[in-house]
Amino acid sequence: MVIPSVDVWRTPAHLAGGMRKRHSATPVPFTLVGILVGASLTGCAMANEFGSHEKEQSFATLADAPPPGEGAFAPPEFVPADATALRMRITTNGPSHILRFSSPAPLDAQLCTPGPLTGEPPLDSTWWPIDVPADGTVCDTWQVFDQGGTTYAWTSA
């Protein structure tokens, strides 16, 4: 008995003669499922990155955050060393930041000066207060204010 090669099994002559065509799993349905699953798992991240150009990170303490000048989520130098519950929201396509932290220590008087706050916070978040006072502290390009024992700050420069 001669066993035909795989190519012969798929010829129209053999199919017409009652031989069954071997079926193999086609990669198209599996590829489509993979794309859909991958998109659903990364959908929020993709929408956040490409839709709004905003990202947010939290740090339990200042020690957990990147050092000043090392990355987009590095808190500014005026944040006290004992700061906790830091949250920062930034834009990935510009210099806009909002920041929140808690600390019993006052802001460094050499870096910050009390005075009127200028401009508006460039971003919003569920943790950002509804009302922003007219007076606070200016620390370089940051507008800073305290509300209920929590310090809030923003910059767009």
N, C-alpha and C positions, 0 to 999 in steps of 0.2 A: 504494500500500500504506500502510495506516495502522498505525503502531506504537503499541500501547497503552501507557499510562502505567504506572509501577512498581506503583501500587496495583491496577491491573487484573490484572497478572500474578499477584498473590497471592490473587485471589478464588477461592472454591470452584468456580465455573462454569468458569473457565479450567483449574483443576487437573484437574477431571473430564474436560475435553475433550482431555486428552493433553499439555497444556502443563506443563512442569516448573516447580516452585517454585524460585525463586532461593534459594540458601542463603548465609547470611552467617555469619561466625564469631561465635559467641555469646560474650559477655564473661565468662560465669560460669566456665567452666573456667580461663580465663586469670587471672581474679581469684583463684580458689582456689589456683592454682599460685603466684601472687604472694604470697599470704598465707602459704602454707606455706614458701616460700623465705625470706621476710622473718623469719618466726618462727624458722626454724632458724639463721639468721645471728645473730639477737640473743638466742637462747634462753639462752645462758650469762649474758649481761649482765642479762637480765630475771630469771633465777633468782637471780643474785647480789644484785641490787637489791631485788627484791620478796620473795624467799624468806628470805634470811638477814639482810638489812639491813647487810651488811658490804662494805667496799671496801678495796682495797689499792693502794699506789703505792710505787714505788722511785725513788731519785734517786742518781746517781753521786756527787755532792758536795752539800754544804750549799748552795752557790751555785745549784744547779739546782732546789732546793726553794723553795716560796713563803716570803716573809719571815714572821717570827713575827707572829701575829695576822691574817694574810691568807689565810684559807681553812682548811678542815678538815685539809689535809695539810701545814700549816705546822709544822715542827718546833718544839719548845719552846725557849725562850731559853737553857737550860743546855747545849744541844748545841754543842760546840766548833766554831770557824770552819773547822778543817781536817778535819771529819768527812767520811767517805766511805762508800759502800755503805749508804746510808740506806734502810730499808724501814719502812713504817708501815701498819698495818691499823686501820681505824676502824669504828665503827657509824654508820649514817646516821640512826638513830632514838634516839641517846643520846650521852653523853659518853665512851664507852669507846674507849681507844686502846692499842695496843702499838707499840713502836718498837725498831729495832735500828740500830746504826751502829758504825763503826770510827773510832778516833782515838787517836793517841799522847798527845794533850794530856789533862791531868786535868780533871775537872769544875770549874766555877767555885765556889770555896769560899764566895763571897758568896751564891750562889743555892742551894747544896746543902750538906746536913749529913749526915755518916755516922750510921747508926743502924739500928734494926730495921725491916724492911719489913712493912707491914701489908696485910692483904687478900690477894686472889688476882688474878692476871692475868685480866681480864674476857674476853679473846679468846684464840684459839689459831691457830697457823699452822704450816706445815711448817718454817719457819725459826726458830720459837720453841723454846728449850731445854725438855727434859722436866723437869729439876730446877731449881727456883728456890730460891736461898738464903734463909735467914731474916734475914740482915743485908746491908745495902747502903748506899745513899745515898737520902735523901729530898730532892727538889728541888720545892718548892712542893707540888703535889698528885701529883707523879710519884714512883713507887717505882722506883729505878734499881739495877742491879747489873752487874758485869762478869764475863764468863765466857769464858776462853780468848782474851782480847784484844779481845773484842767487847762492847759495852755494850748492855744491854737495859733497857727502861723500860716501865712501864704506868701508866695512870691511868684512873679511872672517875668522876672528878669534873670 
